[in-house]
Amino acid sequence: QVQLAESGGGLVQAGGSLRLSCAASGNVFSTDLMGWFRQTPGKRRELVARISSGDGTNYADSVKGRFTISKDNAKNTVYLQMNSLKPEDTAVYYCNLQHPWATDYNYWGQGTQVTVSS
């Protein structure tokens, strides 16, 4: 099993910054894919950013140039640095982990609320 513990959400004004952290524990491997998704009420959970074991990254178009995903393999922790935040970034942000041999199965964190005021 895998446990994901998120931190770093909160309330920030538009234009501000936040940094989310997600520490993975349990059955975690250096080859795992890790990422961040977000969800607002009534909408599907959407990919924000993902990072592979080789540090390859991909981002949603809406956050490119503003958000940066990074990973500390020694700590099994993934980060999401969010700059130039907009009210439309307001959502519950979820950490995600996939083992590369079973990408149809997702591990999720409990979610952390990010609220951006205008």
C-alpha positions as CSV (number, residue, x, y, z in Angstrom):
1,Q,0.0,0.0,0.0
2,V,0.9,3.6,-0.5
3,Q,0.1,6.6,1.7
4,L,0.3,10.2,0.4
5,A,0.3,13.1,2.9
6,E,-0.3,16.6,1.4
7,S,0.4,19.9,3.0
8,G,0.7,23.6,2.0
9,G,-2.7,24.6,0.9
10,G,-4.4,27.8,2.1
11,L,-5.8,31.1,1.2
12,V,-3.9,33.6,-0.9
13,Q,-4.6,36.7,-2.9
14,A,-4.5,36.7,-6.7
15,G,-0.9,37.1,-7.9
16,G,0.4,35.3,-4.9
17,S,2.2,32.0,-4.5
18,L,1.8,28.7,-2.6
19,R,3.9,25.6,-2.4
20,L,2.3,22.2,-2.0
21,S,4.1,19.2,-0.7
22,C,3.2,15.5,-0.9
23,A,5.2,12.9,1.0
24,A,4.8,9.3,-0.1
25,S,5.3,6.4,2.2
26,G,4.8,2.6,2.1
27,N,5.3,0.6,-1.1
28,V,7.0,3.5,-3.0
29,F,9.6,3.1,-5.8
30,S,11.9,5.5,-7.5
31,T,10.2,4.7,-10.9
32,D,6.8,5.8,-9.7
33,L,4.9,8.6,-11.5
34,M,3.8,11.3,-9.2
35,G,1.6,14.3,-9.9
36,W,-1.1,16.8,-8.8
37,F,-4.7,16.9,-9.8
38,R,-7.4,19.4,-8.8
39,Q,-11.1,19.4,-8.5
40,T,-13.9,21.9,-8.0
41,P,-17.5,21.1,-7.1
42,G,-19.4,19.6,-9.9
43,K,-16.4,19.1,-12.1
44,R,-14.1,16.2,-13.0
45,R,-10.8,15.9,-11.3
46,E,-8.2,17.2,-13.8
47,L,-4.4,16.8,-14.2
48,V,-2.4,19.9,-13.1
49,A,1.2,18.5,-13.4
50,R,3.0,15.2,-13.5
51,I,6.6,14.2,-13.1
52,S,8.2,10.9,-14.1
53,S,11.1,9.0,-12.6
54,G,13.4,10.6,-15.2
55,D,12.1,14.0,-14.2
56,G,10.1,14.4,-17.3
57,T,7.2,16.8,-16.7
58,N,3.9,17.7,-18.2
59,Y,1.5,20.4,-17.3
60,A,-2.1,21.5,-18.0
61,D,-2.1,24.3,-20.5
62,S,-3.8,26.5,-17.9
63,V,-0.8,26.4,-15.5
64,K,2.1,26.3,-17.9
65,G,4.6,29.1,-17.0
66,R,3.1,29.6,-13.6
67,F,3.4,26.2,-11.8
68,T,6.5,24.0,-11.4
69,I,6.5,20.4,-10.3
70,S,9.6,18.9,-8.7
71,K,10.6,15.8,-6.8
72,D,13.0,14.9,-4.0
73,N,13.7,11.2,-4.5
74,A,15.5,10.9,-1.2
75,K,12.4,12.1,0.7
76,N,9.8,10.5,-1.6
77,T,8.3,13.9,-1.8
78,V,6.8,15.8,-4.7
79,Y,6.3,19.6,-4.7
80,L,4.1,22.0,-6.7
81,Q,5.3,25.5,-6.7
82,M,2.3,27.7,-7.7
83,N,3.1,31.3,-8.7
84,S,0.9,34.1,-10.2
85,L,-2.2,32.4,-8.8
86,K,-5.6,33.2,-10.2
87,P,-9.1,32.9,-8.7
88,E,-9.7,30.1,-11.2
89,D,-6.9,28.1,-9.6
90,T,-9.2,27.7,-6.5
91,A,-9.8,24.0,-6.0
92,V,-9.0,21.0,-3.9
93,Y,-5.6,19.7,-4.9
94,Y,-4.9,16.0,-4.8
95,C,-1.5,14.3,-4.9
96,N,-1.4,11.2,-7.1
97,L,1.0,8.3,-7.5
98,Q,1.0,5.5,-10.1
99,H,3.3,2.5,-10.3
100,P,4.6,2.4,-13.9
101,W,3.6,-1.3,-14.2
102,A,0.0,-0.5,-13.2
103,T,-1.0,2.9,-14.5
104,D,-4.7,2.0,-14.4
105,Y,-4.5,2.1,-10.6
106,N,-4.2,5.5,-8.8
107,Y,-3.2,6.3,-5.2
108,W,-4.6,9.6,-3.9
109,G,-3.9,11.9,-1.0
110,Q,-6.7,13.3,1.1
111,G,-6.6,16.6,-0.8
112,T,-5.7,20.1,0.3
113,Q,-7.8,23.2,-0.3
114,V,-6.3,26.1,-2.3
115,T,-8.4,29.3,-2.4
116,V,-7.3,32.3,-4.4
117,S,-9.2,35.5,-3.7
118,S,-9.6,38.3,-6.2
